[in-house]
């Protein structure tokens, strides 16, 4: 604690918004594979998240939900038609002072996944969705027809930004709307950092992977405004947890890998890391029946684990490690200080959290990518794919436990 970065100590620790996110969309027109990518780094006051399966009115879908949720909302998701949706909160777009229920973005996304297959469907459906919508947000969508766009939406209107028309092939969005009030921009600092990372990392000749996106954005302790970029060589023991992309209130990261024109909608992949990114690993999920979603990503069996029926086992493990190692100070204002030493450098007692996370993800990515490529190339049948996927997915939780053995032993 003696080596806390002095510059950051001068920052007044502001109260962070309960609803915030960092995101980007890369157009399929700007990737070698022709597949679009959509990234959502979720910040929220509900840190227990899980994956749920839904039988929608028109389409089946899977989504990221708050663990206590009993249904009716998702905070990003994908349906069987290949539509993928997420959002970031906005704080400069509302134009009315109506006394109506707000923060209904989760409900809107739930209904959109239930009813829409394409961006055009979404736009037509919004015209019928009862107003006021109770939202102030930026919604990101990609579909299996090559669509990729952001929509800035308030209670009564929306503005579309077609990512396929972006000159650089992508768009970065945090917690302000470009059509909204400049003086009310939120998340500007993270926008600067994410934009700088993307400008350095993106190339139309390089296929960015989901795990690469996670490492570049959700696991970097970089602050563009203060010109700080911590790594294993320069990380202090602790630093103030403010305006990095990963934050104490980060609950999950979802990266959607869409499909190219010749591929099937059901081959879209929803890579999902439950919990704080330095302690969480991304699991590739596909649109299928609930039985093909790894059990550790869904709610516990209520009879098997009393009191945790709505929690995900993977998220619980990730939060345990986070609370003991990433944010180990539990007195006074201790939760405002993140242990960059434990995350980036490690100690004699345990390796760095990032080295453990990346070790697990490398194995997951290698196992899944090989199987997935055989599937989309038609070398194996659907039945063969799911049999193999279910088998390897069962092992990923144990690989995670083994990699983090030194951290979990402290419980």
C-alpha positions, 0 to 999 in steps of 0.5 A, spaced: 500 500 500 506 504 500 506 504 493 499 507 491 500 511 485 501 519 488 498 522 481 491 518 482 491 519 489 489 526 487 483 524 483 477 526 487 473 519 487 466 520 484 460 516 485 460 512 479 454 510 475 450 504 476 449 503 469 455 504 465 458 500 459 464 500 454 462 497 447 464 497 440 462 494 433 466 492 428 463 491 421 463 484 417 465 488 411 472 490 415 474 483 417 477 478 413 472 473 415 466 477 413 463 476 420 461 482 424 463 483 432 460 486 437 463 487 444 460 489 451 463 490 457 458 491 462 458 495 468 452 495 473 450 495 481 448 487 480 454 483 480 451 476 480 450 475 473 448 468 469 446 466 462 438 464 461 435 460 455 428 463 453 422 461 449 420 467 446 413 469 442 417 468 435 424 466 437 428 462 442 434 466 445 439 466 450 441 472 454 445 475 460 441 476 466 441 479 473 442 473 477 435 475 481 431 476 475 425 472 474 425 473 467 422 478 462 429 482 461 436 481 458 442 485 458 445 482 452 443 476 448 442 472 441 436 469 438 436 463 433 435 468 427 442 470 429 440 477 431 444 479 437 443 485 441 446 489 447 446 496 450 450 502 454 446 507 458 446 514 456 445 520 460 444 526 455 439 523 450 432 524 454 428 530 452 422 529 456 420 530 463 415 525 463 413 521 470 414 514 467 418 508 469 425 508 466 431 503 466 427 499 461 432 497 457 433 490 459 425 489 457 426 492 450 432 487 449 428 481 451 422 483 447 426 485 441 430 478 441 423 475 442 420 478 436 426 480 431 430 477 426 434 483 423 435 490 424 429 492 419 425 488 423 427 491 430 426 498 426 419 496 424 418 493 431 420 499 435 414 503 431 409 498 434 412 498 441 408 502 446 411 509 448 414 512 452 419 506 452 422 508 458 429 508 456 435 512 455 440 508 451 445 506 445 443 499 443 448 495 438 445 490 434 448 485 429 444 480 425 445 474 420 444 478 414 450 483 415 447 488 419 451 492 424 448 498 427 448 503 433 441 506 435 441 512 440 434 511 443 430 515 448 422 515 450 420 517 443 425 516 438 431 513 435 437 515 431 441 510 427 448 509 426 450 504 420 457 501 422 457 498 415 458 505 413 463 507 418 470 509 414 474 506 419 470 499 419 468 500 426 464 504 432 466 505 439 460 507 444 460 508 452 455 512 456 453 518 451 449 519 445 453 523 439 446 526 438 445 528 445 447 534 449 455 535 450 455 538 457 452 531 459 457 526 456 458 520 461 464 515 460 468 520 456 474 518 459 473 510 457 471 512 450 478 516 449 481 509 452 477 504 448 478 509 441 485 509 442 486 501 443 481 500 437 485 505 433 492 501 435 489 494 434 484 494 429 486 492 422 482 490 416 487 484 414 487 482 421 481 477 424 480 480 432 478 474 436 473 474 442 479 473 447 483 478 444 478 483 444 477 481 452 485 482 453 485 488 449 479 492 452 477 489 459 483 487 462 488 493 460 489 498 466 490 504 461 487 511 462 488 515 456 487 522 459 492 521 465 497 517 460 497 511 464 498 504 462 500 499 467 503 492 465 507 487 469 513 491 469 510 498 472 504 496 476 504 499 483 501 495 489 494 498 489 491 504 484 485 508 485 479 504 481 477 510 477 475 511 469 479 504 467 475 500 462 475 494 467 472 497 474 469 494 481 462 494 478 464 490 472 459 484 472 460 481 465 463 481 458 460 479 452 463 478 445 458 476 439 462 473 433 456 474 428 456 470 421 458 471 414 453 471 409 455 463 407 454 461 414 448 459 418 445 464 423 445 459 428 453 459 428 453 465 431 457 465 438 456 469 444 463 469 448 461 470 455 465 472 461 461 472 468 464 476 473 470 481 473 474 480 467 481 479 470 478 473 474 473 471 469 474 466 463 470 467 456 466 461 455 463 460 447 456 459 447 451 458 441 444 458 440 441 452 442 436 448 447 438 450 455 441 443 455 447 445 451 449 451 455 454 449 460 450 448 467 456 452 471 453 458 466 446 457 468 442 458 475 444 452 480 440 447 481 435 449 487 435 443 490 443 442 490 445 448 492 440 452 498 440 459 497 444 460 491 439 457 486 439 463 482 447 464 482 451 461 476 457 457 479 462 460 474 460 467 476 460 465 484 467 463 483 469 469 479 467 474 484 470 470 490 477 471 487 475 478 485 473 480 492 480 476 495 485 478 490 483 484 486 479 488 491 482 485 498 481 491 502 474 491 505 475 497 510 474 504 510 474 506 502 478 500 501 473 498 495 476 504 491 483 501 490 484 495 486 490 491 487 494 491 480 500 487 483 495 481 484 492 482 477 498 484 473 504 482 477 503 476 482 506 474 488 510 469 491 504 466 494 500 466 487 501 468 480 498 474 477 490 473 476 491 475 468 496 469 467 491 464 470 485 467 466 489 467 459 492 460 460 485 457 461 482 461 455 488 459 451 485 452 452 478 453 451 479 457 445 484 452 442 479 446 443 473 450 441 475 454 435 478 447 432 471 444 433 467 450 430 471 450 424 470 443 422 462 444 423 462 451 419 466 447 414 461 441 414 466 436 416 462 434 422 454 434 423 450 438 428 450 432 432 457 430 432 458 438 433 454 438 439 456 431 442 463 434 442 462 441 444 458 438 450 464 434 452 469 439 452 465 444 455 464 440 461 471 440 462 472 448 462 470 449 469 475 444 472 480 447 468 478 454 471 479 451 478 485 448 477 489 454 474 486 459 480 488 453 485 492 458 489 487 463 489 481 459 491 485 455 496 485 462 500 477 461 502 
